[in-house]
Amino acid sequence: MTTADLGGITPLRYEERPDSPWRRLGLDGQTVNPIPSMISSDESLYLHWLAREYYRGEGEIVDGGCLLGGSTLCLATGLEANQHVFPKQGRIHSYDLFQFWEGFRGHVLPNDTHLKEGDSLLPIFLRNIQAFRKYVQVEPGDIVTKRWTAGPIEIFFIDVAKSWQIHNHLMREFFPQLIPGRSIVVHQDYFHYGCWWIHLTMQQLEEYFQVAHNPCGGTLSFRLLKKIPDEVLRQDFSKAFSREQIEVLMDRAIAPAEGVLRSILLSAKACALAEHKAFEAAAAAVEEARRVEPWDDLALYDVIHAEAMVPGDLLYPKIADASTVVAASRRYVVCRQNEAFCAVSRGEAGCDAACAPHAGSGVVSCQSLEDVSRVIGERVLPVPSATILVGSHRDYNLLWYAGRVWGVPLRLGHVDIALPRNQARHGVLCGRSCRELIGMIDGKIPPAAAPHPARAWRRWLGRLFGP
Ligand SMILES: C[S@@+](CC[C@H](N)C(=O)[O-])C[C@H]1O[C@@H](n2cnc3c(N)ncnc32)[C@H](O)[C@@H]1O
């Protein structure tokens, strides 16, 4: 987008701006949003301000993806304090699956929650927003199955565009109801590696939008300038972009961003290209993402997840067996070498079975990932596709794979936990942390059902709860 389209907000930075209108309200993010939530303090204040000061009641407020009600509460308290809009009842429409997913454990829900995969979160949501219930129409279920019949939409908060399919549905069903010159679209997943459809689409539709606000977090919001023709919104966006367009549109999205936001958008570009099987260009994009200065460790999560979409032999051509790569930092990749972890400088990546003796020439060898991190002085994260034996407890081996810890009974011998059929084997346990898994083995925590095996890895990559 051009500087003019950025509405004067340039560069895009990951920072709280004390002079932003939502900060000038003098409120505290934690007070406005005390609910365990995936939105930041600045984003909470921003949503509150939008519903309180910006909203004129010319259309409805859509709260797309509200989880336990964090975004809902911010919007509802804002609406309650709004001096211009009457009546206010039912003006917020909150959409969510309201289903427990293991990824929520230890994050927005306690480690020892008794909820199982698929259990309803609706009672928790309703309890959390109880005092503001009258402002909210709750729409439980898959948003792709929902029709919008409530007229114009003035504020469209989107924290639910987790796939091309959902994104297409939002464009077809909800976007036609946006009010030119008035409506704000809040893309909460804009600064995230895994929602490249948002960048591609918003850039393709740039003549219709102007960047409105850039609160600190994953959010970039847009004001609709003029009506978007229905035939444009009805297209299948997943098939709309050639490889060349992806490069051009993503570069335009990246241009105004600095620091961690730039690394994140470059990671999103890598994913978009990898989906298009343009793997060499994708590898170049993640390389650029890692080189961004000033570097912020916050970006490592996005960079490593984007790298997971690129074949290892392109990312680390000199590493003899890319499947031995189990973790990475900004400047190092970490291979598993028998009992040791071997960190190899990416610049000098020449690791093979004999890398440990080269310690001192860009290679270090350690007993644990924590040691690696301490020695190289960088944050280290496991790569999502790696399987790591993290320890054992009683008669179980504990393996790290696809963002979870798996308990494999010793009697099963060596088991490749990456294989869905092995994840489903009798006795195999799955949890979010070692502590949780040990609790299951000790019988203190009920065993959680393993995620549907075939979906475990896709979900880890595709369900985006990071930002
Ligand atoms: C990042 S979380 C939302 C966080 C929330 N806005 C907050 O303030 O904490 C994304 C939400 O999207 C929901 N979701 C994902 N796919 C969905 C779908 N197809 N239909 C409805 N909700 C969906 C998830 O259940 C999840 O609660």
The ligand as an SDF file (V2000), in Angstrom:
LIG
                    3D

 27 29  0  0  0  0  0  0  0  0999 V2000
   -7.0890  -16.8000   18.3040 C   0  0  0  0  0  0  0  0  0  0  0  0
   -8.5850  -17.4330   18.8590 S   0  0  0  0  0  0  0  0  0  0  0  0
   -9.5490  -16.0280   19.2400 C   0  0  0  0  0  0  0  0  0  0  0  0
   -9.0540  -15.2530   20.4230 C   0  0  0  0  0  0  0  0  0  0  0  0
  -10.0400  -14.2360   20.9210 C   0  0  0  0  0  0  0  0  0  0  0  0
  -10.3660  -13.2240   19.9460 N   0  0  0  0  0  0  0  0  0  0  0  0
   -9.5830  -13.5970   22.2000 C   0  0  0  0  0  0  0  0  0  0  0  0
   -9.8910  -12.4170   22.4090 O   0  0  0  0  0  0  0  0  0  0  0  0
   -8.9230  -14.2710   23.0030 O   0  0  0  0  0  0  0  0  0  0  0  0
   -9.3220  -17.9790   17.3660 C   0  0  0  0  0  0  0  0  0  0  0  0
  -10.7070  -18.5200   17.5310 C   0  0  0  0  0  0  0  0  0  0  0  0
  -11.2210  -18.8690   16.2670 O   0  0  0  0  0  0  0  0  0  0  0  0
  -12.1280  -19.9250   16.4750 C   0  0  0  0  0  0  0  0  0  0  0  0
  -12.3640  -20.6210   15.2220 N   0  0  0  0  0  0  0  0  0  0  0  0
  -11.4580  -21.2810   14.4470 C   0  0  0  0  0  0  0  0  0  0  0  0
  -12.0790  -21.7960   13.3600 N   0  0  0  0  0  0  0  0  0  0  0  0
  -13.4030  -21.4490   13.4500 C   0  0  0  0  0  0  0  0  0  0  0  0
  -14.5310  -21.6780   12.6400 C   0  0  0  0  0  0  0  0  0  0  0  0
  -14.4370  -22.3880   11.5100 N   0  0  0  0  0  0  0  0  0  0  0  0
  -15.7180  -21.1600   13.0360 N   0  0  0  0  0  0  0  0  0  0  0  0
  -15.8290  -20.4560   14.1690 C   0  0  0  0  0  0  0  0  0  0  0  0
  -14.7760  -20.2020   14.9830 N   0  0  0  0  0  0  0  0  0  0  0  0
  -13.5810  -20.6920   14.6320 C   0  0  0  0  0  0  0  0  0  0  0  0
  -11.4250  -20.8020   17.4970 C   0  0  0  0  0  0  0  0  0  0  0  0
  -12.3630  -21.6240   18.1650 O   0  0  0  0  0  0  0  0  0  0  0  0
  -10.7640  -19.7800   18.3930 C   0  0  0  0  0  0  0  0  0  0  0  0
  -11.5040  -19.5180   19.5450 O   0  0  0  0  0  0  0  0  0  0  0  0
  1  2  1  0
  2  3  1  0
  2 10  1  0
  3  4  1  0
  4  5  1  0
  5  6  1  0
  5  7  1  0
  7  8  2  0
  7  9  1  0
 10 11  1  0
 11 12  1  0
 11 26  1  0
 12 13  1  0
 13 14  1  0
 13 24  1  0
 14 15  1  0
 14 23  1  0
 15 16  2  0
 16 17  1  0
 17 18  1  0
 17 23  2  0
 18 19  1  0
 18 20  2  0
 20 21  1  0
 21 22  2  0
 22 23  1  0
 24 25  1  0
 24 26  1  0
 26 27  1  0
M  CHG  2   2   1   9  -1
M  END
$$$$
